[in-house]
Every structure is written in C-alpha cells, then in structure tokens.
Amino acid sequence: MEQGFTLWFTGLSGAGKSTLAGLAATELRNRGHRVEILDGDEVRTNLSKGLGFSKEDRDINIRRIGYVCHLLARNGVIAISAAISPYREVRDEVRKTHDRFFECFVRCHLDKLVERDVKGLYKKALAGEIKSFTGVSDPYEEPINPELVVDSGVESVNQSLGKLLGRLEELKYIRAGVR
C-alpha cells in the first residue's frame, strides 16, 4: 500500500488555499495517488456544524480536521486540508499526531486580499461590521517552519503549484512526475 500523508494548507481567507488544494488534488490523482480534500467551508457544514468562531470552537474544528486527515493518511490516502487554521499551537498539535505532515503556508498580504475580495468580507471586517475576522480583528499566526511558503499575491497559481509539487518530490512525499 502506498504511504499516505497530510498536506495542510494554511493562510488567510481568500489567499487561495482551496484553489491550490484542488489543483494539487487533480495533479496527484492524475499521477495515480488516492486523494481526499477536507475544505474548511465544507467541514464546517458537515463535520463541525454548530461550531462558532471563538478560539475554542476554531481549535475544535482544526483538531477534527486533523483527526480525519490522520485516519486517511494512515490508510494510504493523501489527505489535503484547506482551512484557515489560524492558531500555530493547534496546527503544531495536529502535526505531532501525523507520521508524515507537509504544511504549505499560502501567504497573501491584506491589501491584495481586500482587492480581490468578491464577497466584500474584508471591507466589512475592516469597517468593524464583522467581529472576530481572522487577519483583521482576530489573529492569524503564520507558521514558523512550514515545508513550503507560496505567495499567492505575487505568484500565479501555476507557479505555486509547480513549487508545491517540486517540494513534495524533493522530500519524497510523491514520485517525480512529468509536468
């Protein structure tokens, strides 16, 4: 059986985590890997329904995602998490429960996020209309030593995907493929 692992995308809302996760999943499936994505919005609808956005509820949500990723990875699946996961301590706690864990920080500066925010959430948060909005009125703690940092405000999504696949190959998480 192929060895699974967890590919954990973290970053602010709108940074491009889900987009990059989806493209990575497609490429990895095309290379013959078994892949599942746990998207933050979908998890909140199904696995973590009823949780709010307090620090405690956010931590519970991330622990749940981490646990499901752990189960998938130990059964030979590449488990992809695309959730904000704002608090470093809980991300590190989740990391410790995995044999193979790859953290990808999708960085994007606030001005770029505001510029591309089609839902207007950042505008509302900056105006004080949304309370506890990560990166504005609630903290986001950047990873200290992620396996990879991509900058979606500067790089194209294909450049970020190329960096991701190259780093996964370099660390022997996946076989080298033709790109």
Secondary structure, DSSP 4 states (H G I P E B T S, - for coil): -PPPEEEEEE--TTSSHHHHHHHHHHHHHHTT--EEEEEHHHHHHHTSTT--SSHHHHHHHHHHHHHHHHHHHHTT-EEEEE-----HHHHHHHHHT-SSEEEEEEE--HHHHHHH-TT-HHHHHHTTSSSS-BTTTB-----SS-SEEEETTTS-HHHHHHHHHHHHHHTTSS-----
